[in-house]
Amino acid sequence: MSRDLAGQIKKKEDEVAKLRTRERRTYDDYMQARTKLSTVKMENLQEKANAKLWNFWIKCGEDIWSLAVWALQLFFLMATLMKRQAELAKAERELADMREKRAELVVKDRLGYELELLR
């Protein structure tokens, strides 16, 4: 029973490590997208190419479209990050429960052994 539980704990530890790695990668992607979105700047509208009103509106439309795409990507990255954080928290709780169960079994085994010695 104890070896079986130890094997389960080892598997759960490996699973938690993989989830941590995925969560960290997702967080890095999210931060990069957020940084890139915050650094998007409009070019200087005083340039000759943007002097005409038509070019100005085209430029604004392209910038708005670009920002919308980045915002959408950021939203999906944030949703993925939150999902992976929840998965990680659940796996860590399960691992803690398994370790607690193992500790209880160890205490029971020790008590049983000590009782045998006293008889």
Chimera marker file (.cmm) of the C-alpha trace (Angstrom):
<marker_set name="trace">
<marker id="1" x="0.000" y="0.000" z="0.000" r="1" g="1" b="0" radius="0.5"/>
<marker id="2" x="2.764" y="2.395" z="0.953" r="1" g="1" b="0" radius="0.5"/>
<marker id="3" x="4.783" y="1.679" z="-2.192" r="1" g="1" b="0" radius="0.5"/>
<marker id="4" x="1.695" y="2.088" z="-4.335" r="1" g="1" b="0" radius="0.5"/>
<marker id="5" x="0.990" y="5.444" z="-2.698" r="1" g="1" b="0" radius="0.5"/>
<marker id="6" x="4.638" y="6.475" z="-3.117" r="1" g="1" b="0" radius="0.5"/>
<marker id="7" x="4.386" y="5.678" z="-6.835" r="1" g="1" b="0" radius="0.5"/>
<marker id="8" x="1.193" y="7.705" z="-7.125" r="1" g="1" b="0" radius="0.5"/>
<marker id="9" x="2.847" y="10.617" z="-5.337" r="1" g="1" b="0" radius="0.5"/>
<marker id="10" x="5.830" y="10.468" z="-7.706" r="1" g="1" b="0" radius="0.5"/>
<marker id="11" x="3.505" y="10.513" z="-10.726" r="1" g="1" b="0" radius="0.5"/>
<marker id="12" x="1.565" y="13.445" z="-9.275" r="1" g="1" b="0" radius="0.5"/>
<marker id="13" x="4.826" y="15.337" z="-8.582" r="1" g="1" b="0" radius="0.5"/>
<marker id="14" x="5.847" y="14.841" z="-12.220" r="1" g="1" b="0" radius="0.5"/>
<marker id="15" x="2.416" y="16.029" z="-13.378" r="1" g="1" b="0" radius="0.5"/>
<marker id="16" x="2.633" y="19.121" z="-11.161" r="1" g="1" b="0" radius="0.5"/>
<marker id="17" x="6.113" y="19.913" z="-12.512" r="1" g="1" b="0" radius="0.5"/>
<marker id="18" x="4.821" y="19.715" z="-16.104" r="1" g="1" b="0" radius="0.5"/>
<marker id="19" x="1.835" y="21.911" z="-15.241" r="1" g="1" b="0" radius="0.5"/>
<marker id="20" x="4.157" y="24.461" z="-13.608" r="1" g="1" b="0" radius="0.5"/>
<marker id="21" x="6.289" y="24.569" z="-16.758" r="1" g="1" b="0" radius="0.5"/>
<marker id="22" x="3.220" y="25.047" z="-19.001" r="1" g="1" b="0" radius="0.5"/>
<marker id="23" x="1.838" y="27.741" z="-16.707" r="1" g="1" b="0" radius="0.5"/>
<marker id="24" x="5.178" y="29.589" z="-16.656" r="1" g="1" b="0" radius="0.5"/>
<marker id="25" x="5.434" y="29.457" z="-20.477" r="1" g="1" b="0" radius="0.5"/>
<marker id="26" x="1.886" y="30.748" z="-20.837" r="1" g="1" b="0" radius="0.5"/>
<marker id="27" x="2.608" y="33.536" z="-18.367" r="1" g="1" b="0" radius="0.5"/>
<marker id="28" x="5.718" y="34.534" z="-20.331" r="1" g="1" b="0" radius="0.5"/>
<marker id="29" x="3.706" y="34.589" z="-23.590" r="1" g="1" b="0" radius="0.5"/>
<marker id="30" x="1.022" y="36.674" z="-21.887" r="1" g="1" b="0" radius="0.5"/>
<marker id="31" x="3.558" y="39.186" z="-20.556" r="1" g="1" b="0" radius="0.5"/>
<marker id="32" x="5.245" y="39.489" z="-23.965" r="1" g="1" b="0" radius="0.5"/>
<marker id="33" x="1.908" y="40.131" z="-25.678" r="1" g="1" b="0" radius="0.5"/>
<marker id="34" x="0.907" y="42.632" z="-23.008" r="1" g="1" b="0" radius="0.5"/>
<marker id="35" x="4.220" y="44.456" z="-23.344" r="1" g="1" b="0" radius="0.5"/>
<marker id="36" x="3.983" y="44.498" z="-27.125" r="1" g="1" b="0" radius="0.5"/>
<marker id="37" x="0.425" y="45.840" z="-26.984" r="1" g="1" b="0" radius="0.5"/>
<marker id="38" x="1.430" y="48.595" z="-24.590" r="1" g="1" b="0" radius="0.5"/>
<marker id="39" x="4.350" y="49.655" z="-26.800" r="1" g="1" b="0" radius="0.5"/>
<marker id="40" x="2.352" y="49.912" z="-30.029" r="1" g="1" b="0" radius="0.5"/>
<marker id="41" x="2.537" y="53.567" z="-30.972" r="1" g="1" b="0" radius="0.5"/>
<marker id="42" x="1.118" y="55.532" z="-33.818" r="1" g="1" b="0" radius="0.5"/>
<marker id="43" x="3.682" y="56.843" z="-36.227" r="1" g="1" b="0" radius="0.5"/>
<marker id="44" x="4.223" y="60.546" z="-36.522" r="1" g="1" b="0" radius="0.5"/>
<marker id="45" x="1.138" y="61.932" z="-38.241" r="1" g="1" b="0" radius="0.5"/>
<marker id="46" x="3.045" y="65.021" z="-39.315" r="1" g="1" b="0" radius="0.5"/>
<marker id="47" x="4.912" y="63.145" z="-42.038" r="1" g="1" b="0" radius="0.5"/>
<marker id="48" x="4.155" y="64.080" z="-45.633" r="1" g="1" b="0" radius="0.5"/>
<marker id="49" x="2.620" y="60.672" z="-46.375" r="1" g="1" b="0" radius="0.5"/>
<marker id="50" x="0.027" y="61.211" z="-43.668" r="1" g="1" b="0" radius="0.5"/>
<marker id="51" x="-0.718" y="64.818" z="-44.509" r="1" g="1" b="0" radius="0.5"/>
<marker id="52" x="-3.827" y="63.986" z="-46.497" r="1" g="1" b="0" radius="0.5"/>
<marker id="53" x="-7.014" y="63.238" z="-44.618" r="1" g="1" b="0" radius="0.5"/>
<marker id="54" x="-7.616" y="60.009" z="-46.546" r="1" g="1" b="0" radius="0.5"/>
<marker id="55" x="-4.218" y="58.596" z="-45.596" r="1" g="1" b="0" radius="0.5"/>
<marker id="56" x="-4.849" y="59.668" z="-42.026" r="1" g="1" b="0" radius="0.5"/>
<marker id="57" x="-8.098" y="57.661" z="-41.844" r="1" g="1" b="0" radius="0.5"/>
<marker id="58" x="-6.504" y="54.611" z="-43.460" r="1" g="1" b="0" radius="0.5"/>
<marker id="59" x="-3.632" y="54.821" z="-40.992" r="1" g="1" b="0" radius="0.5"/>
<marker id="60" x="-6.034" y="55.111" z="-38.049" r="1" g="1" b="0" radius="0.5"/>
<marker id="61" x="-8.059" y="52.151" z="-39.317" r="1" g="1" b="0" radius="0.5"/>
<marker id="62" x="-4.964" y="49.995" z="-39.661" r="1" g="1" b="0" radius="0.5"/>
<marker id="63" x="-3.795" y="50.965" z="-36.181" r="1" g="1" b="0" radius="0.5"/>
<marker id="64" x="-7.193" y="50.241" z="-34.654" r="1" g="1" b="0" radius="0.5"/>
<marker id="65" x="-7.310" y="46.870" z="-36.408" r="1" g="1" b="0" radius="0.5"/>
<marker id="66" x="-3.803" y="46.052" z="-35.202" r="1" g="1" b="0" radius="0.5"/>
<marker id="67" x="-4.688" y="46.994" z="-31.634" r="1" g="1" b="0" radius="0.5"/>
<marker id="68" x="-7.889" y="44.935" z="-31.791" r="1" g="1" b="0" radius="0.5"/>
<marker id="69" x="-5.981" y="41.864" z="-32.953" r="1" g="1" b="0" radius="0.5"/>
<marker id="70" x="-3.416" y="42.287" z="-30.178" r="1" g="1" b="0" radius="0.5"/>
<marker id="71" x="-6.131" y="42.840" z="-27.576" r="1" g="1" b="0" radius="0.5"/>
<marker id="72" x="-7.935" y="39.689" z="-28.713" r="1" g="1" b="0" radius="0.5"/>
<marker id="73" x="-4.720" y="37.677" z="-28.562" r="1" g="1" b="0" radius="0.5"/>
<marker id="74" x="-4.029" y="39.087" z="-25.107" r="1" g="1" b="0" radius="0.5"/>
<marker id="75" x="-7.529" y="38.125" z="-23.963" r="1" g="1" b="0" radius="0.5"/>
<marker id="76" x="-7.104" y="34.518" z="-25.118" r="1" g="1" b="0" radius="0.5"/>
<marker id="77" x="-3.648" y="34.274" z="-23.550" r="1" g="1" b="0" radius="0.5"/>
<marker id="78" x="-5.048" y="35.580" z="-20.270" r="1" g="1" b="0" radius="0.5"/>
<marker id="79" x="-7.888" y="33.025" z="-20.381" r="1" g="1" b="0" radius="0.5"/>
<marker id="80" x="-5.418" y="30.216" z="-21.088" r="1" g="1" b="0" radius="0.5"/>
<marker id="81" x="-3.185" y="31.412" z="-18.267" r="1" g="1" b="0" radius="0.5"/>
<marker id="82" x="-6.086" y="31.439" z="-15.809" r="1" g="1" b="0" radius="0.5"/>
<marker id="83" x="-7.106" y="27.921" z="-16.883" r="1" g="1" b="0" radius="0.5"/>
<marker id="84" x="-3.583" y="26.586" z="-16.445" r="1" g="1" b="0" radius="0.5"/>
<marker id="85" x="-3.224" y="28.274" z="-13.064" r="1" g="1" b="0" radius="0.5"/>
<marker id="86" x="-6.444" y="26.563" z="-11.944" r="1" g="1" b="0" radius="0.5"/>
<marker id="87" x="-5.174" y="23.184" z="-13.202" r="1" g="1" b="0" radius="0.5"/>
<marker id="88" x="-1.902" y="23.713" z="-11.364" r="1" g="1" b="0" radius="0.5"/>
<marker id="89" x="-3.655" y="24.676" z="-8.119" r="1" g="1" b="0" radius="0.5"/>
<marker id="90" x="-5.886" y="21.588" z="-8.328" r="1" g="1" b="0" radius="0.5"/>
<marker id="91" x="-2.930" y="19.269" z="-8.970" r="1" g="1" b="0" radius="0.5"/>
<marker id="92" x="-0.973" y="20.818" z="-6.094" r="1" g="1" b="0" radius="0.5"/>
<marker id="93" x="-3.953" y="20.304" z="-3.739" r="1" g="1" b="0" radius="0.5"/>
<marker id="94" x="-4.217" y="16.657" z="-4.824" r="1" g="1" b="0" radius="0.5"/>
<marker id="95" x="-0.486" y="16.192" z="-4.260" r="1" g="1" b="0" radius="0.5"/>
<marker id="96" x="-0.701" y="17.739" z="-0.792" r="1" g="1" b="0" radius="0.5"/>
<marker id="97" x="-3.617" y="15.419" z="0.065" r="1" g="1" b="0" radius="0.5"/>
<marker id="98" x="-1.632" y="12.389" z="-1.110" r="1" g="1" b="0" radius="0.5"/>
<marker id="99" x="1.385" y="13.413" z="0.951" r="1" g="1" b="0" radius="0.5"/>
<marker id="100" x="-0.841" y="13.911" z="3.991" r="1" g="1" b="0" radius="0.5"/>
<marker id="101" x="-2.338" y="10.454" z="3.496" r="1" g="1" b="0" radius="0.5"/>
<marker id="102" x="1.156" y="8.974" z="3.229" r="1" g="1" b="0" radius="0.5"/>
<marker id="103" x="2.177" y="10.719" z="6.452" r="1" g="1" b="0" radius="0.5"/>
<marker id="104" x="-0.881" y="9.278" z="8.221" r="1" g="1" b="0" radius="0.5"/>
<marker id="105" x="0.005" y="5.784" z="6.998" r="1" g="1" b="0" radius="0.5"/>
<marker id="106" x="3.580" y="6.188" z="8.227" r="1" g="1" b="0" radius="0.5"/>
<marker id="107" x="2.321" y="7.204" z="11.673" r="1" g="1" b="0" radius="0.5"/>
<marker id="108" x="-0.010" y="4.187" z="11.781" r="1" g="1" b="0" radius="0.5"/>
<marker id="109" x="2.831" y="1.874" z="10.729" r="1" g="1" b="0" radius="0.5"/>
<marker id="110" x="5.110" y="3.269" z="13.433" r="1" g="1" b="0" radius="0.5"/>
<marker id="111" x="2.432" y="2.920" z="16.103" r="1" g="1" b="0" radius="0.5"/>
<marker id="112" x="1.776" y="-0.654" z="15.038" r="1" g="1" b="0" radius="0.5"/>
<marker id="113" x="5.490" y="-1.439" z="15.132" r="1" g="1" b="0" radius="0.5"/>
<marker id="114" x="5.884" y="0.088" z="18.597" r="1" g="1" b="0" radius="0.5"/>
<marker id="115" x="2.884" y="-1.863" z="19.889" r="1" g="1" b="0" radius="0.5"/>
<marker id="116" x="4.426" y="-5.065" z="18.568" r="1" g="1" b="0" radius="0.5"/>
<marker id="117" x="7.649" y="-4.260" z="20.402" r="1" g="1" b="0" radius="0.5"/>
<marker id="118" x="5.789" y="-3.672" z="23.661" r="1" g="1" b="0" radius="0.5"/>
<marker id="119" x="4.022" y="-7.062" z="23.525" r="1" g="1" b="0" radius="0.5"/>
<link id1="1" id2="2" r="1" g="1" b="0" radius="0.2"/>
<link id1="2" id2="3" r="1" g="1" b="0" radius="0.2"/>
<link id1="3" id2="4" r="1" g="1" b="0" radius="0.2"/>
<link id1="4" id2="5" r="1" g="1" b="0" radius="0.2"/>
<link id1="5" id2="6" r="1" g="1" b="0" radius="0.2"/>
<link id1="6" id2="7" r="1" g="1" b="0" radius="0.2"/>
<link id1="7" id2="8" r="1" g="1" b="0" radius="0.2"/>
<link id1="8" id2="9" r="1" g="1" b="0" radius="0.2"/>
<link id1="9" id2="10" r="1" g="1" b="0" radius="0.2"/>
<link id1="10" id2="11" r="1" g="1" b="0" radius="0.2"/>
<link id1="11" id2="12" r="1" g="1" b="0" radius="0.2"/>
<link id1="12" id2="13" r="1" g="1" b="0" radius="0.2"/>
<link id1="13" id2="14" r="1" g="1" b="0" radius="0.2"/>
<link id1="14" id2="15" r="1" g="1" b="0" radius="0.2"/>
<link id1="15" id2="16" r="1" g="1" b="0" radius="0.2"/>
<link id1="16" id2="17" r="1" g="1" b="0" radius="0.2"/>
<link id1="17" id2="18" r="1" g="1" b="0" radius="0.2"/>
<link id1="18" id2="19" r="1" g="1" b="0" radius="0.2"/>
<link id1="19" id2="20" r="1" g="1" b="0" radius="0.2"/>
<link id1="20" id2="21" r="1" g="1" b="0" radius="0.2"/>
<link id1="21" id2="22" r="1" g="1" b="0" radius="0.2"/>
<link id1="22" id2="23" r="1" g="1" b="0" radius="0.2"/>
<link id1="23" id2="24" r="1" g="1" b="0" radius="0.2"/>
<link id1="24" id2="25" r="1" g="1" b="0" radius="0.2"/>
<link id1="25" id2="26" r="1" g="1" b="0" radius="0.2"/>
<link id1="26" id2="27" r="1" g="1" b="0" radius="0.2"/>
<link id1="27" id2="28" r="1" g="1" b="0" radius="0.2"/>
<link id1="28" id2="29" r="1" g="1" b="0" radius="0.2"/>
<link id1="29" id2="30" r="1" g="1" b="0" radius="0.2"/>
<link id1="30" id2="31" r="1" g="1" b="0" radius="0.2"/>
<link id1="31" id2="32" r="1" g="1" b="0" radius="0.2"/>
<link id1="32" id2="33" r="1" g="1" b="0" radius="0.2"/>
<link id1="33" id2="34" r="1" g="1" b="0" radius="0.2"/>
<link id1="34" id2="35" r="1" g="1" b="0" radius="0.2"/>
<link id1="35" id2="36" r="1" g="1" b="0" radius="0.2"/>
<link id1="36" id2="37" r="1" g="1" b="0" radius="0.2"/>
<link id1="37" id2="38" r="1" g="1" b="0" radius="0.2"/>
<link id1="38" id2="39" r="1" g="1" b="0" radius="0.2"/>
<link id1="39" id2="40" r="1" g="1" b="0" radius="0.2"/>
<link id1="40" id2="41" r="1" g="1" b="0" radius="0.2"/>
<link id1="41" id2="42" r="1" g="1" b="0" radius="0.2"/>
<link id1="42" id2="43" r="1" g="1" b="0" radius="0.2"/>
<link id1="43" id2="44" r="1" g="1" b="0" radius="0.2"/>
<link id1="44" id2="45" r="1" g="1" b="0" radius="0.2"/>
<link id1="45" id2="46" r="1" g="1" b="0" radius="0.2"/>
<link id1="46" id2="47" r="1" g="1" b="0" radius="0.2"/>
<link id1="47" id2="48" r="1" g="1" b="0" radius="0.2"/>
<link id1="48" id2="49" r="1" g="1" b="0" radius="0.2"/>
<link id1="49" id2="50" r="1" g="1" b="0" radius="0.2"/>
<link id1="50" id2="51" r="1" g="1" b="0" radius="0.2"/>
<link id1="51" id2="52" r="1" g="1" b="0" radius="0.2"/>
<link id1="52" id2="53" r="1" g="1" b="0" radius="0.2"/>
<link id1="53" id2="54" r="1" g="1" b="0" radius="0.2"/>
<link id1="54" id2="55" r="1" g="1" b="0" radius="0.2"/>
<link id1="55" id2="56" r="1" g="1" b="0" radius="0.2"/>
<link id1="56" id2="57" r="1" g="1" b="0" radius="0.2"/>
<link id1="57" id2="58" r="1" g="1" b="0" radius="0.2"/>
<link id1="58" id2="59" r="1" g="1" b="0" radius="0.2"/>
<link id1="59" id2="60" r="1" g="1" b="0" radius="0.2"/>
<link id1="60" id2="61" r="1" g="1" b="0" radius="0.2"/>
<link id1="61" id2="62" r="1" g="1" b="0" radius="0.2"/>
<link id1="62" id2="63" r="1" g="1" b="0" radius="0.2"/>
<link id1="63" id2="64" r="1" g="1" b="0" radius="0.2"/>
<link id1="64" id2="65" r="1" g="1" b="0" radius="0.2"/>
<link id1="65" id2="66" r="1" g="1" b="0" radius="0.2"/>
<link id1="66" id2="67" r="1" g="1" b="0" radius="0.2"/>
<link id1="67" id2="68" r="1" g="1" b="0" radius="0.2"/>
<link id1="68" id2="69" r="1" g="1" b="0" radius="0.2"/>
<link id1="69" id2="70" r="1" g="1" b="0" radius="0.2"/>
<link id1="70" id2="71" r="1" g="1" b="0" radius="0.2"/>
<link id1="71" id2="72" r="1" g="1" b="0" radius="0.2"/>
<link id1="72" id2="73" r="1" g="1" b="0" radius="0.2"/>
<link id1="73" id2="74" r="1" g="1" b="0" radius="0.2"/>
<link id1="74" id2="75" r="1" g="1" b="0" radius="0.2"/>
<link id1="75" id2="76" r="1" g="1" b="0" radius="0.2"/>
<link id1="76" id2="77" r="1" g="1" b="0" radius="0.2"/>
<link id1="77" id2="78" r="1" g="1" b="0" radius="0.2"/>
<link id1="78" id2="79" r="1" g="1" b="0" radius="0.2"/>
<link id1="79" id2="80" r="1" g="1" b="0" radius="0.2"/>
<link id1="80" id2="81" r="1" g="1" b="0" radius="0.2"/>
<link id1="81" id2="82" r="1" g="1" b="0" radius="0.2"/>
<link id1="82" id2="83" r="1" g="1" b="0" radius="0.2"/>
<link id1="83" id2="84" r="1" g="1" b="0" radius="0.2"/>
<link id1="84" id2="85" r="1" g="1" b="0" radius="0.2"/>
<link id1="85" id2="86" r="1" g="1" b="0" radius="0.2"/>
<link id1="86" id2="87" r="1" g="1" b="0" radius="0.2"/>
<link id1="87" id2="88" r="1" g="1" b="0" radius="0.2"/>
<link id1="88" id2="89" r="1" g="1" b="0" radius="0.2"/>
<link id1="89" id2="90" r="1" g="1" b="0" radius="0.2"/>
<link id1="90" id2="91" r="1" g="1" b="0" radius="0.2"/>
<link id1="91" id2="92" r="1" g="1" b="0" radius="0.2"/>
<link id1="92" id2="93" r="1" g="1" b="0" radius="0.2"/>
<link id1="93" id2="94" r="1" g="1" b="0" radius="0.2"/>
<link id1="94" id2="95" r="1" g="1" b="0" radius="0.2"/>
<link id1="95" id2="96" r="1" g="1" b="0" radius="0.2"/>
<link id1="96" id2="97" r="1" g="1" b="0" radius="0.2"/>
<link id1="97" id2="98" r="1" g="1" b="0" radius="0.2"/>
<link id1="98" id2="99" r="1" g="1" b="0" radius="0.2"/>
<link id1="99" id2="100" r="1" g="1" b="0" radius="0.2"/>
<link id1="100" id2="101" r="1" g="1" b="0" radius="0.2"/>
<link id1="101" id2="102" r="1" g="1" b="0" radius="0.2"/>
<link id1="102" id2="103" r="1" g="1" b="0" radius="0.2"/>
<link id1="103" id2="104" r="1" g="1" b="0" radius="0.2"/>
<link id1="104" id2="105" r="1" g="1" b="0" radius="0.2"/>
<link id1="105" id2="106" r="1" g="1" b="0" radius="0.2"/>
<link id1="106" id2="107" r="1" g="1" b="0" radius="0.2"/>
<link id1="107" id2="108" r="1" g="1" b="0" radius="0.2"/>
<link id1="108" id2="109" r="1" g="1" b="0" radius="0.2"/>
<link id1="109" id2="110" r="1" g="1" b="0" radius="0.2"/>
<link id1="110" id2="111" r="1" g="1" b="0" radius="0.2"/>
<link id1="111" id2="112" r="1" g="1" b="0" radius="0.2"/>
<link id1="112" id2="113" r="1" g="1" b="0" radius="0.2"/>
<link id1="113" id2="114" r="1" g="1" b="0" radius="0.2"/>
<link id1="114" id2="115" r="1" g="1" b="0" radius="0.2"/>
<link id1="115" id2="116" r="1" g="1" b="0" radius="0.2"/>
<link id1="116" id2="117" r="1" g="1" b="0" radius="0.2"/>
<link id1="117" id2="118" r="1" g="1" b="0" radius="0.2"/>
<link id1="118" id2="119" r="1" g="1" b="0" radius="0.2"/>
</marker_set>
